[in-house]
């Protein structure tokens, strides 16, 4: 049988995992990236049991632990007051909690993609797709394929060229994402190996999610309302240090770094048209309260390849894939949005069973792995 071919728009987490999973099943795959190089954007990232299992299934997991951090506890604090402490082990929560820089995670997945023989084309701007299986780039080129995947982000041109967007809603809050040195000595005594969710209740409510990534680097997600002066870049050291004096040493190290992103949720009428599918933020951007944006993207990417493994009818396989995977993804979107609106994490109620359902899920294509694979 002649190998089937896929063209993918977007070399982010979802696009790369889809490319690897297809290539490992005998497909030829080309990935288009608008940027001049292949790299991750952003600061830090959470990986839960569902995402870790996907990485193990595609051969990317072994590179992860050495450069990541496994935190046993997630604390919620109002100033110095401990409100809640949630233990994350398979026995206690059904999921471990891994944190790392986005670049570390990206490098591991990219290495697996190259090992699988995936072809990359950088400086390739995708502007749309056609249902019969054509990827269209800004220079007028048309790339024909058995399957086209739009993994080109929240502003997906593949999705929009097919008219798939149903609704997009923005929240009042957003986050500044920064990487800084851990500075444990300067921070003084404390459980600085834990993930710590600091809240300040004033006008406005502010939050810093203190997240160790490795021995050297610290990721801080700093929540502030979209239109408030605390949302400014460069970071307003005076505002944030006054609200979180215990973190002042690391706040002072932010400088002009960081980016601010508003929370957004998007839903589609459907995830595929003809032989074109969309996934990741292009299909289901979500509020990051549960740390499952990347997790759902890579779960769906692996499941897509599994659904096509023995399928003679690609369109029918895409419909089955969506029917099987979309309910959990949209459930995760809804829970993440609810947790943000109701400020469940501020109450120490963020990690209730309903919000951990995705983290503990066994993704399609990982059923062969033992419960604790590493």
C-alpha positions in Angstrom: 0.0 0.0 0.0 1.3 3.5 -0.9 2.0 5.5 2.2 -0.6 8.1 3.0 0.5 11.7 3.3 -0.4 14.5 5.8 0.2 18.3 5.6 0.0 20.1 9.0 -0.2 23.8 9.7 1.5 24.7 12.9 4.5 23.3 14.7 3.2 23.7 18.2 2.6 20.8 20.7 -0.6 19.5 19.0 0.8 19.7 15.4 4.0 18.0 16.4 2.3 15.1 18.3 -0.1 14.6 15.4 2.9 14.5 13.0 4.8 12.0 15.2 1.8 9.7 15.8 1.0 9.6 12.0 4.7 9.1 11.0 5.0 6.2 13.5 2.0 4.6 11.7 3.6 4.8 8.3 2.5 8.2 7.0 4.7 10.8 5.4 4.2 14.1 7.1 5.2 17.7 6.4 4.7 20.4 9.0 4.5 24.1 8.1 5.7 26.7 10.5 5.3 30.5 9.9 8.3 31.4 12.0 11.9 31.2 10.9 12.7 28.5 13.4 11.1 25.7 15.4 10.7 26.8 19.0 8.2 27.1 21.8 6.6 30.4 22.9 5.7 31.3 26.4 7.2 30.5 29.8 6.3 27.4 31.8 3.8 24.6 31.5 2.0 21.9 33.6 1.8 18.3 32.5 -0.5 15.9 34.2 -0.9 12.1 33.9 -2.9 12.2 30.7 -0.2 14.3 28.9 2.6 12.3 30.3 1.1 9.1 29.0 0.8 10.6 25.5 4.5 11.6 25.5 5.4 8.0 26.6 3.3 6.6 23.7 5.1 8.7 21.1 8.6 8.1 22.4 9.1 11.6 23.9 8.8 10.9 27.6 12.4 9.7 28.4 13.8 13.2 27.8 11.4 14.9 30.2 12.2 14.0 33.8 15.8 15.2 33.9 14.8 18.8 33.0 11.4 19.0 34.8 10.1 19.3 38.3 7.6 16.9 39.9 5.9 18.8 42.7 4.2 16.6 45.4 2.0 19.4 46.7 -0.1 22.2 45.4 -0.7 24.8 48.1 -3.3 27.6 48.1 -2.3 30.7 50.2 -4.0 34.0 51.1 -0.9 36.0 51.9 1.0 33.9 54.5 -2.1 31.9 55.4 -2.3 28.3 54.2 -5.8 27.6 52.9 -5.4 24.2 51.3 -2.7 21.7 50.4 -3.4 19.1 47.8 -1.1 16.1 47.4 -0.4 14.9 43.8 0.5 11.3 43.5 -1.2 8.5 41.6 -2.5 7.1 44.9 -3.7 10.5 46.3 -5.1 12.2 43.2 -4.8 9.7 40.3 -2.3 12.0 38.7 1.2 13.3 39.2 2.0 17.0 38.6 4.9 17.8 36.4 6.1 21.3 35.7 8.8 22.5 33.3 9.6 25.3 30.8 7.7 25.2 27.6 11.0 25.0 25.7 12.0 21.8 27.6 8.8 20.1 26.7 9.0 21.3 23.1 12.6 20.1 22.6 11.6 16.6 23.7 8.7 16.5 21.3 10.6 18.0 18.5 13.4 15.4 18.9 10.8 12.7 18.7 9.4 14.2 15.5 12.8 14.3 13.9 13.5 10.8 14.9 10.1 9.7 13.3 11.2 11.3 10.0 8.8 14.3 10.0 9.6 17.0 7.4 9.5 20.6 8.4 9.1 23.8 6.3 9.8 27.0 8.2 8.8 30.5 7.0 5.8 28.8 5.5 2.6 30.9 6.1 -0.6 28.9 5.8 -3.6 30.9 4.8 -6.3 28.3 4.4 -7.3 24.8 3.4 -9.7 23.1 1.0 -12.0 20.2 2.2 -10.7 17.8 -0.5 -7.3 17.8 1.3 -5.3 20.9 0.2 -3.2 23.1 2.4 -2.8 26.6 0.9 0.1 28.9 1.7 0.6 32.7 1.3 2.9 32.3 -1.7 0.0 30.6 -3.6 1.3 27.1 -3.3 -1.2 24.3 -2.8 -0.1 21.2 -1.0 -2.3 18.1 -1.7 -2.6 15.4 0.9 -4.7 12.5 2.2 -5.1 14.5 5.4 -4.7 18.2 6.3 -4.5 19.3 9.9 -4.9 22.8 11.2 -3.0 23.1 14.4 -2.3 26.8 13.8 -3.5 28.3 17.1 -6.3 30.4 18.4 -6.3 32.6 15.3 -6.3 29.6 13.0 -6.5 30.5 9.3 -7.2 26.9 8.4 -10.3 26.9 10.7 -11.5 30.3 9.6 -11.1 29.5 5.9 -13.5 26.6 6.4 -16.0 28.7 8.5 -15.8 26.4 11.5 -15.8 28.9 14.4 -19.1 28.8 16.3 -18.2 31.2 19.2 -15.4 32.8 21.0 -15.7 34.3 24.5 -13.2 36.3 26.5 -12.9 36.4 30.3 -12.2 39.5 32.4 -8.9 38.1 33.6 -5.7 37.2 31.9 -2.1 36.3 32.9 1.4 37.6 32.6 3.7 34.6 32.1 7.4 35.0 33.1 10.4 32.8 33.8 12.8 34.0 36.5 15.6 32.4 38.6 14.3 30.4 41.6 16.3 32.4 44.2 15.4 30.0 47.0 18.0 31.6 49.4 16.6 35.1 48.9 13.1 33.8 49.4 14.0 32.4 52.8 12.4 29.5 54.7 9.4 27.9 53.0 8.1 25.0 50.9 9.6 26.4 47.7 9.6 23.1 46.0 5.8 23.0 46.0 3.5 24.7 43.5 2.0 27.6 45.5 -1.1 29.5 44.5 -0.9 33.0 46.1 -4.0 35.2 46.2 -4.3 38.9 47.1 -7.8 40.2 47.6 -8.0 43.9 46.9 -9.0 46.2 44.2 -8.4 44.2 42.0 -8.0 40.6 43.0 -4.5 39.4 41.9 -2.9 36.0 41.8 0.6 34.6 41.4 0.9 30.9 40.6 4.5 30.1 41.8 5.7 27.1 39.8 9.2 25.6 40.0 10.3 24.3 36.5 13.6 22.7 37.4 16.5 23.4 39.8 17.2 26.8 38.3 14.1 28.3 36.7 10.8 29.5 38.2 7.6 30.0 36.2 5.2 32.6 37.5 1.6 33.0 36.1 0.5 36.4 37.3 -3.3 36.9 37.0 -4.8 40.4 36.7 -7.9 41.8 35.0 -7.5 42.7 31.4 -8.0 46.5 31.8 -6.1 46.9 35.1 -2.8 48.6 35.4 -1.4 45.4 37.0 -1.7 43.8 33.6 1.0 46.0 32.2 4.1 44.9 30.4 6.8 45.7 31.7 5.5 44.3 35.0 4.6 46.9 37.6 7.0 45.9 40.3 5.5 48.3 42.8 2.0 46.8 42.5 3.0 43.2 42.5 5.6 43.4 45.3 3.1 45.3 47.5 0.5 42.6 46.9 3.0 39.7 47.3 5.9 40.8 49.5 7.0 37.3 50.1 7.8 37.0 46.4 9.4 40.4 46.1 13.0 39.0 45.4 11.8 37.2 42.3 9.4 39.9 41.2 12.3 42.3 41.1 14.1 40.0 38.6 11.3 40.1 36.0 12.5 43.3 34.4 11.0 43.9 30.9 10.3 40.2 30.3 6.9 38.5 30.1 3.8 38.6 28.0 0.1 39.1 28.9 -2.6 36.9 27.5 -6.3 37.3 28.1 -8.3 34.2 28.9 -10.3 32.9 26.0 -12.7 30.0 25.2 -13.6 29.0 21.6 -15.9 26.4 20.3 -16.5 25.1 16.7 -19.5 23.8 14.8 -17.4 20.7 14.0 -13.7 19.7 14.1 -13.4 18.5 10.5 -14.6 19.2 7.0 -13.9 16.7 4.3 -10.3 15.6 4.8 -9.3 18.6 6.9 -9.2 18.4 10.7 -8.4 21.1 13.3 -7.0 20.5 16.8 -5.4 22.3 19.8 -6.2 26.0 20.3 -7.5 26.2 16.8 -10.4 23.9 17.9 -10.8 24.4 21.6 -8.9 27.3 23.2 -9.6 27.2 26.9 -9.0 29.2 30.1 -5.7 27.8 31.6 -7.1 27.3 35.1 -6.8 23.5 34.9 -3.5 23.5 32.9 -5.0 21.3 30.2 -4.7 23.3 27.0 -1.7 21.4 25.9 -2.9 18.2 27.5 -6.1 18.0 25.5 -4.3 19.1 22.3 -1.8 16.2 22.4 -4.5 13.7 23.6 -6.6 14.6 20.6 -3.6 14.6 18.2 -2.7 11.0 19.2 -6.3 9.9 19.1 -6.6 11.3 15.5 -3.7 9.1 14.3 -5.1 6.1 16.1 -8.5 6.6 14.4 -6.9 6.7 11.0 -4.6 3.7 11.5 -6.7 1.1 9.8 -9.4 3.4 8.3 -10.0 3.3 4.5 -12.4 6.2 4.7 -10.6 9.2 6.1 -13.7 11.4 6.4 -15.6 8.7 8.3 -12.6 8.2 10.6 -12.5 11.9 11.4 -16.1 11.9 12.3 -15.5 8.9 14.7 -12.5 10.7 16.2 -14.5 13.8 16.9 -17.4 11.9 18.4 -15.1 10.0 20.7 -12.8 12.8 21.8 -14.8 16.0 21.7 -17.0 15.4 24.8 -14.1 15.3 27.2 -12.4 18.3 25.7 -15.5 20.4 25.9 -16.1 19.2 29.4 -12.6 20.4 30.3 -13.3 23.7 28.7 -16.5 24.1 30.8 -14.8 23.1 34.0 -11.9 25.4 33.4 -14.2 28.3 32.7 -16.3 27.6 35.7 -13.3 27.4 38.0 -12.1 30.8 36.7 -15.5 32.5 37.1 -16.2 31.1 40.5 -12.6 31.5 41.7 -12.6 27.9 43.0 -8.8 27.9 43.3 -8.9 31.0 45.6 -11.2 28.9 47.9 -8.8 26.0 47.9 -11.4 24.0 45.9 -9.7 23.9 42.6 -8.7 20.2 42.6 -12.1 18.6 43.2 -12.8 15.3 41.4 -14.7 17.0 38.6 -11.7 19.2 37.7 -9.3 16.2 37.8 -11.2 14.1 35.4 -9.1 14.9 32.4 -5.8 14.6 34.3 -6.7 11.1 35.3 -8.0 10.1 31.9 -6.4 7.2 30.0 -5.9 8.8 26.5 -6.7 6.8 23.4 -3.5 5.1 22.2 -2.0 4.8 25.7 -4.0 1.9 27.0 -1.0 -0.5 26.6 1.0 1.5 29.1 1.0 0.5 32.8 -0.7 2.8 35.3 2.7 4.1 36.5 4.9 4.0 33.4 7.9 5.9 34.8 
